[in-house]
């Protein structure tokens, strides 16, 4: 097959729908679990461990994403999708039966191992059956899944835990996943890139697992690790160096050399790394601003943040049409400018700013992210040969995950450093102003002082988010002045 070739299959619409179902299942998992966590903690206990419910899922998912991408290229998309989705569904069933927080964390790790297949392979399958020109438009449909999940997830989670058992938030994945698998089994032909599939690069996979696990542990659990943070960073650096050495001489490297030789693929990965990092400036800290500084409710914070999830798919759909009429570079540059503009608007927020202003800011940032991420993904998929399209797609999503972890750690460190300077004697000041009982117990002068200090600290977080967004402009310049149909 040529770089831009696609499979000629019947029932493409049903295959697309099956992939959208699978992506919806994985996308809703994050929001629905977060909504149900207070109920789960009340029943299982282990409040001090609840952060691991999310961290271990992200860790095992991030580790497995590139492995699934490479195996899909060597052993076939459908086979690896079925394996990954089956693991995810089995992990979901086990999570619902967990009788302690420790068991829930272990089962979430198992669930994450399967989740690493769903997003990259769904996107790869869709890219396989649509032409380069069509991929630009179809990505808008795939991105819409995230917008729907951001709205449906919290509502569904709240309804299930209120009227039924919290176990159902995990078991609801079963019908969705089984329907998706049945449809792909019926309509997607089995296909393998190689007549004689190569064995998995076990040594490279081991070094990759150690490198990513150590790095994510250092980034996500920095405060808990203390001085052990340095040891984990050194371990990640050593494992990464060993992985590089092994990849250079391996017969079947995890990351084929074509990836590192292509300026476009490098730009796509760098762009998604930046998008992942910049996204945390709003996802993690805008709700803190609304609830802690303006005194808004969790519902108001969630509604403002949902505007980003609405802007993302709208911009993704628009970018598909824009790429066809202009070029990859123009579309990426426009998206980067929107991302920079939205990040700059964060700096205009004040304690008296209305919630709609925060929502409008989130919408602008969402449009920038949707436009840039779609452009980077489509350009890489159109450029990549069929035999490496799976790992190239997986690397894009892997880069965004690593970027999110880096952004969370960096901005969290900036916030904590500023709070330590401005409120040296306050214990967890953000929690004090966000908790209604604690906030009401503070004197008006003390509350005003703490709010001003936290607001100033968050502004420095937003400055960092703006600086990260500016990097997206540089990456956008690396994109070619080429339209999707020119890859055909």
HUBELKA-V782817 format. One record per residue. N is the residue number from 1. RES is the residue in three letters. BURIAL is + if it has 24 or more other ideal C-beta (glycine too) atoms within 12 Angstrom, else -. D_LAST is the distance of its C-alpha to the last C-alpha in Angstrom with 1 decimal. Layout:
# HUBELKA-V782817
((N | RES | BURIAL | D_LAST) (N | RES | BURIAL | D_LAST))
This chain:
# HUBELKA-V782817
((1 | UNK | - | 11.7) (2 | UNK | - | 8.9) (3 | UNK | + | 8.3) (4 | UNK | + | 5.5) (5 | UNK | - | 7.3) (6 | UNK | + | 9.7) (7 | UNK | + | 13.2) (8 | UNK | - | 14.3) (9 | UNK | + | 17.5) (10 | UNK | - | 20.2) (11 | UNK | - | 21.8) (12 | UNK | + | 18.9) (13 | UNK | - | 21.2) (14 | UNK | - | 23.9) (15 | UNK | + | 21.9) (16 | UNK | + | 20.8) (17 | UNK | + | 24.5) (18 | UNK | + | 25.7) (19 | UNK | + | 23.6) (20 | UNK | + | 24.9) (21 | UNK | + | 28.4) (22 | UNK | + | 28.2) (23 | UNK | + | 27.0) (24 | UNK | + | 29.8) (25 | UNK | + | 32.3) (26 | UNK | + | 31.4) (27 | UNK | + | 31.3) (28 | UNK | + | 34.6) (29 | UNK | + | 36.3) (30 | UNK | + | 36.8) (31 | UNK | + | 38.3) (32 | UNK | + | 40.4) (33 | UNK | + | 42.0) (34 | UNK | + | 42.9) (35 | UNK | + | 44.6) (36 | UNK | + | 46.6) (37 | UNK | + | 47.7) (38 | UNK | - | 51.0) (39 | UNK | + | 52.1) (40 | UNK | + | 51.0) (41 | UNK | - | 52.9) (42 | UNK | - | 55.9) (43 | UNK | - | 56.0) (44 | UNK | + | 55.0) (45 | UNK | - | 56.2) (46 | UNK | - | 54.8) (47 | UNK | - | 53.9) (48 | UNK | - | 53.7) (49 | UNK | + | 51.0) (50 | UNK | + | 48.7) (51 | UNK | + | 46.3) (52 | UNK | + | 45.4) (53 | UNK | + | 44.2) (54 | UNK | + | 41.1) (55 | UNK | + | 41.0) (56 | UNK | + | 41.0) (57 | UNK | + | 38.3) (58 | UNK | + | 36.0) (59 | UNK | + | 37.0) (60 | UNK | + | 36.3) (61 | UNK | + | 33.0) (62 | UNK | + | 31.8) (63 | UNK | + | 32.9) (64 | UNK | + | 31.2) (65 | UNK | + | 27.7) (66 | UNK | + | 26.4) (67 | UNK | + | 28.2) (68 | UNK | + | 26.6) (69 | UNK | + | 23.1) (70 | UNK | + | 23.9) (71 | UNK | + | 25.7) (72 | UNK | + | 22.9) (73 | UNK | + | 20.7) (74 | UNK | + | 23.6) (75 | UNK | + | 25.4) (76 | UNK | + | 22.9) (77 | UNK | + | 21.9) (78 | UNK | + | 24.4) (79 | UNK | + | 27.3) (80 | UNK | + | 27.2) (81 | UNK | + | 26.7) (82 | UNK | + | 29.8) (83 | UNK | + | 31.7) (84 | UNK | + | 31.0) (85 | UNK | + | 31.7) (86 | UNK | + | 34.8) (87 | UNK | + | 36.1) (88 | UNK | + | 35.5) (89 | UNK | + | 37.4) (90 | UNK | + | 40.2) (91 | UNK | + | 40.5) (92 | UNK | + | 40.7) (93 | UNK | + | 43.5) (94 | UNK | + | 45.4) (95 | UNK | + | 45.1) (96 | UNK | + | 46.9) (97 | UNK | - | 49.7) (98 | UNK | + | 50.3) (99 | UNK | - | 53.9) (100 | UNK | - | 53.8) (101 | UNK | + | 51.5) (102 | UNK | - | 51.2) (103 | UNK | + | 49.9) (104 | UNK | + | 47.5) (105 | UNK | + | 46.1) (106 | UNK | + | 45.8) (107 | UNK | + | 44.0) (108 | UNK | + | 41.6) (109 | UNK | + | 40.7) (110 | UNK | + | 40.0) (111 | UNK | + | 38.0) (112 | UNK | + | 35.9) (113 | UNK | + | 35.0) (114 | UNK | + | 33.3) (115 | UNK | + | 31.8) (116 | UNK | + | 29.7) (117 | UNK | + | 27.5) (118 | UNK | + | 27.0) (119 | UNK | + | 24.9) (120 | UNK | + | 22.4) (121 | UNK | + | 22.0) (122 | UNK | + | 21.7) (123 | UNK | + | 18.9) (124 | UNK | + | 17.2) (125 | UNK | + | 17.8) (126 | UNK | + | 16.3) (127 | UNK | + | 13.0) (128 | UNK | + | 13.1) (129 | UNK | + | 13.5) (130 | UNK | + | 11.2) (131 | UNK | + | 7.5) (132 | UNK | + | 6.4) (133 | UNK | + | 7.9) (134 | UNK | + | 10.8) (135 | UNK | + | 11.6) (136 | UNK | + | 12.8) (137 | UNK | + | 15.3) (138 | UNK | + | 16.3) (139 | UNK | + | 17.4) (140 | UNK | + | 20.1) (141 | UNK | + | 21.5) (142 | UNK | + | 21.7) (143 | UNK | + | 23.4) (144 | UNK | + | 25.9) (145 | UNK | + | 27.3) (146 | UNK | + | 28.8) (147 | UNK | + | 30.4) (148 | UNK | + | 32.0) (149 | UNK | + | 33.1) (150 | UNK | + | 34.8) (151 | UNK | + | 36.9) (152 | UNK | + | 37.6) (153 | UNK | + | 38.2) (154 | UNK | + | 41.4) (155 | UNK | + | 42.8) (156 | UNK | + | 42.3) (157 | UNK | + | 43.8) (158 | UNK | + | 46.8) (159 | UNK | - | 47.5) (160 | UNK | + | 47.3) (161 | UNK | + | 49.6) (162 | UNK | - | 52.0) (163 | UNK | - | 52.5) (164 | UNK | - | 51.6) (165 | UNK | - | 51.2) (166 | UNK | + | 48.8) (167 | UNK | + | 47.6) (168 | UNK | + | 45.6) (169 | UNK | + | 43.2) (170 | UNK | + | 42.0) (171 | UNK | + | 42.5) (172 | UNK | + | 40.5) (173 | UNK | + | 37.4) (174 | UNK | + | 38.4) (175 | UNK | - | 37.7) (176 | UNK | + | 34.4) (177 | UNK | + | 33.2) (178 | UNK | + | 34.5) (179 | UNK | + | 32.9) (180 | UNK | + | 29.5) (181 | UNK | + | 30.0) (182 | UNK | - | 31.4) (183 | UNK | + | 28.4) (184 | UNK | + | 25.9) (185 | UNK | - | 28.3) (186 | UNK | - | 28.3) (187 | UNK | + | 24.6) (188 | UNK | + | 22.5) (189 | UNK | - | 22.6) (190 | UNK | - | 23.8) (191 | UNK | + | 21.4) (192 | UNK | - | 21.9) (193 | UNK | + | 19.6) (194 | UNK | - | 22.5) (195 | UNK | - | 25.0) (196 | UNK | - | 27.7) (197 | UNK | - | 27.1) (198 | UNK | - | 28.4) (199 | UNK | - | 31.3) (200 | UNK | + | 31.0) (201 | UNK | + | 31.9) (202 | UNK | - | 35.2) (203 | UNK | - | 36.6) (204 | UNK | + | 33.5) (205 | UNK | + | 33.5) (206 | UNK | - | 37.1) (207 | UNK | + | 36.8) (208 | UNK | + | 33.9) (209 | UNK | + | 36.1) (210 | UNK | + | 39.1) (211 | UNK | + | 37.2) (212 | UNK | + | 35.5) (213 | UNK | + | 38.7) (214 | UNK | + | 41.0) (215 | UNK | + | 38.8) (216 | UNK | + | 38.5) (217 | UNK | + | 42.2) (218 | UNK | + | 43.1) (219 | UNK | + | 41.0) (220 | UNK | + | 41.9) (221 | UNK | + | 45.5) (222 | UNK | + | 46.6) (223 | UNK | - | 49.7) (224 | UNK | - | 50.8) (225 | UNK | - | 50.3) (226 | UNK | - | 52.4) (227 | UNK | - | 53.0) (228 | UNK | - | 51.0) (229 | UNK | - | 47.9) (230 | UNK | - | 48.1) (231 | UNK | - | 48.3) (232 | UNK | + | 45.1) (233 | UNK | - | 43.2) (234 | UNK | - | 44.5) (235 | UNK | + | 43.6) (236 | UNK | + | 40.0) (237 | UNK | - | 39.9) (238 | UNK | - | 41.4) (239 | UNK | + | 39.1) (240 | UNK | + | 36.0) (241 | UNK | - | 37.3) (242 | UNK | + | 38.0) (243 | UNK | + | 34.5) (244 | UNK | - | 33.0) (245 | UNK | - | 35.3) (246 | UNK | + | 34.6) (247 | UNK | + | 30.8) (248 | UNK | - | 31.1) (249 | UNK | - | 32.9) (250 | UNK | + | 31.6) (251 | UNK | - | 30.0) (252 | UNK | + | 27.7) (253 | UNK | + | 27.5) (254 | UNK | + | 26.9) (255 | UNK | + | 24.5) (256 | UNK | + | 22.6) (257 | UNK | - | 22.9) (258 | UNK | + | 19.2) (259 | UNK | + | 19.7) (260 | UNK | - | 22.5) (261 | UNK | - | 20.9) (262 | UNK | + | 17.9) (263 | UNK | - | 19.1) (264 | UNK | + | 16.4) (265 | UNK | + | 17.5) (266 | UNK | + | 21.1) (267 | UNK | + | 20.7) (268 | UNK | + | 19.4) (269 | UNK | + | 22.3) (270 | UNK | + | 24.8) (271 | UNK | + | 23.8) (272 | UNK | + | 24.4) (273 | UNK | + | 27.6) (274 | UNK | + | 28.8) (275 | UNK | + | 27.9) (276 | UNK | + | 29.8) (277 | UNK | + | 32.8) (278 | UNK | + | 32.9) (279 | UNK | + | 32.7) (280 | UNK | + | 36.0) (281 | UNK | + | 37.8) (282 | UNK | + | 37.6) (283 | UNK | + | 37.4) (284 | UNK | + | 40.4) (285 | UNK | + | 42.5) (286 | UNK | + | 42.1) (287 | UNK | + | 44.0) (288 | UNK | + | 46.6) (289 | UNK | + | 47.0) (290 | UNK | + | 47.5) (291 | UNK | + | 49.9) (292 | UNK | + | 51.7) (293 | UNK | + | 51.9) (294 | UNK | + | 51.9) (295 | UNK | + | 53.6) (296 | UNK | + | 51.0) (297 | UNK | - | 50.7) (298 | UNK | + | 48.1) (299 | UNK | - | 46.8) (300 | UNK | + | 46.3) (301 | UNK | + | 44.5) (302 | UNK | + | 42.2) (303 | UNK | + | 41.6) (304 | UNK | + | 40.7) (305 | UNK | + | 38.3) (306 | UNK | + | 36.7) (307 | UNK | + | 35.5) (308 | UNK | + | 33.1) (309 | UNK | + | 31.6) (310 | UNK | + | 31.4) (311 | UNK | + | 29.7) (312 | UNK | + | 27.1) (313 | UNK | + | 25.3) (314 | UNK | + | 25.9) (315 | UNK | + | 24.2) (316 | UNK | + | 21.3) (317 | UNK | + | 20.7) (318 | UNK | + | 21.1) (319 | UNK | + | 18.8) (320 | UNK | + | 15.9) (321 | UNK | + | 16.7) (322 | UNK | + | 17.6) (323 | UNK | + | 14.3) (324 | UNK | + | 12.6) (325 | UNK | - | 15.5) (326 | UNK | + | 16.2) (327 | UNK | + | 14.5) (328 | UNK | + | 14.7) (329 | UNK | + | 17.9) (330 | UNK | + | 19.7) (331 | UNK | + | 19.2) (332 | UNK | + | 20.4) (333 | UNK | + | 23.2) (334 | UNK | + | 24.3) (335 | UNK | + | 24.4) (336 | UNK | + | 26.4) (337 | UNK | + | 28.8) (338 | UNK | + | 29.5) (339 | UNK | + | 30.1) (340 | UNK | + | 32.5) (341 | UNK | + | 34.2) (342 | UNK | + | 34.7) (343 | UNK | + | 36.1) (344 | UNK | + | 38.4) (345 | UNK | + | 39.7) (346 | UNK | + | 40.9) (347 | UNK | + | 43.4) (348 | UNK | - | 44.9) (349 | UNK | + | 46.0) (350 | UNK | - | 49.8) (351 | UNK | + | 52.2) (352 | UNK | - | 52.9) (353 | UNK | + | 49.3) (354 | UNK | - | 48.5) (355 | UNK | + | 46.2) (356 | UNK | - | 43.9) (357 | UNK | + | 43.2) (358 | UNK | + | 42.1) (359 | UNK | + | 39.9) (360 | UNK | + | 38.3) (361 | UNK | + | 37.7) (362 | UNK | + | 36.0) (363 | UNK | + | 33.8) (364 | UNK | + | 32.6) (365 | UNK | + | 31.9) (366 | UNK | + | 30.0) (367 | UNK | + | 27.8) (368 | UNK | + | 27.1) (369 | UNK | + | 26.3) (370 | UNK | + | 24.1) (371 | UNK | + | 22.0) (372 | UNK | + | 21.7) (373 | UNK | + | 21.3) (374 | UNK | + | 18.4) (375 | UNK | + | 16.6) (376 | UNK | + | 17.4) (377 | UNK | + | 16.4) (378 | UNK | + | 13.0) (379 | UNK | + | 12.1) (380 | UNK | + | 13.5) (381 | UNK | + | 11.9) (382 | UNK | + | 8.3) (383 | UNK | + | 9.7) (384 | UNK | + | 11.9) (385 | UNK | + | 11.8) (386 | UNK | + | 13.0) (387 | UNK | + | 16.4) (388 | UNK | + | 17.0) (389 | UNK | + | 15.2) (390 | UNK | + | 18.6) (391 | UNK | + | 20.6) (392 | UNK | + | 18.2) (393 | UNK | + | 18.4) (394 | UNK | + | 22.1) (395 | UNK | + | 22.7) (396 | UNK | + | 21.5) (397 | UNK | + | 24.1) (398 | UNK | + | 26.6) (399 | UNK | + | 26.5) (400 | UNK | + | 27.3) (401 | UNK | + | 30.2) (402 | UNK | + | 31.6) (403 | UNK | + | 31.3) (404 | UNK | + | 33.3) (405 | UNK | + | 36.0) (406 | UNK | + | 36.2) (407 | UNK | + | 36.4) (408 | UNK | + | 39.1) (409 | UNK | + | 41.2) (410 | UNK | + | 40.9) (411 | UNK | + | 41.8) (412 | UNK | + | 44.4) (413 | UNK | - | 46.0) (414 | UNK | + | 46.1) (415 | UNK | + | 47.7) (416 | UNK | + | 50.2) (417 | UNK | - | 51.2) (418 | UNK | + | 51.8) (419 | UNK | + | 53.8) (420 | UNK | - | 55.9) (421 | UNK | - | 56.9) (422 | UNK | + | 57.5) (423 | UNK | + | 59.1) (424 | UNK | - | 60.5) (425 | UNK | - | 62.9) (426 | UNK | + | 60.9) (427 | UNK | - | 59.7) (428 | UNK | - | 56.2) (429 | UNK | + | 56.5) (430 | UNK | + | 53.1) (431 | UNK | - | 54.3) (432 | UNK | + | 57.7) (433 | UNK | + | 56.3) (434 | UNK | + | 53.7) (435 | UNK | - | 56.3) (436 | UNK | - | 58.4) (437 | UNK | - | 61.7) (438 | UNK | - | 61.5) (439 | UNK | + | 60.4) (440 | UNK | - | 63.3) (441 | UNK | - | 65.7) (442 | UNK | - | 64.9) (443 | UNK | - | 67.1) (444 | UNK | - | 65.6) (445 | UNK | - | 65.9) (446 | UNK | - | 64.4) (447 | UNK | + | 61.5) (448 | UNK | - | 60.8) (449 | UNK | - | 60.9) (450 | UNK | + | 58.5) (451 | UNK | + | 56.1) (452 | UNK | - | 56.0) (453 | UNK | + | 55.5) (454 | UNK | + | 52.7) (455 | UNK | + | 51.0) (456 | UNK | + | 51.3) (457 | UNK | + | 49.8) (458 | UNK | + | 46.9) (459 | UNK | + | 46.2) (460 | UNK | + | 45.7) (461 | UNK | + | 43.2) (462 | UNK | + | 41.3) (463 | UNK | + | 41.6) (464 | UNK | + | 39.9) (465 | UNK | + | 37.1) (466 | UNK | + | 36.6) (467 | UNK | + | 36.5) (468 | UNK | + | 33.8) (469 | UNK | + | 31.8) (470 | UNK | + | 32.1) (471 | UNK | + | 30.3) (472 | UNK | + | 27.2) (473 | UNK | + | 27.2) (474 | UNK | - | 27.1) (475 | UNK | + | 24.1) (476 | UNK | + | 22.2) (477 | UNK | - | 22.7) (478 | UNK | + | 20.9) (479 | UNK | + | 17.6) (480 | UNK | + | 15.2) (481 | UNK | - | 15.2) (482 | UNK | + | 11.5) (483 | UNK | + | 10.0) (484 | UNK | + | 7.7) (485 | UNK | - | 5.4) (486 | UNK | - | 5.5) (487 | UNK | + | 3.8) (488 | UNK | - | 0.0))
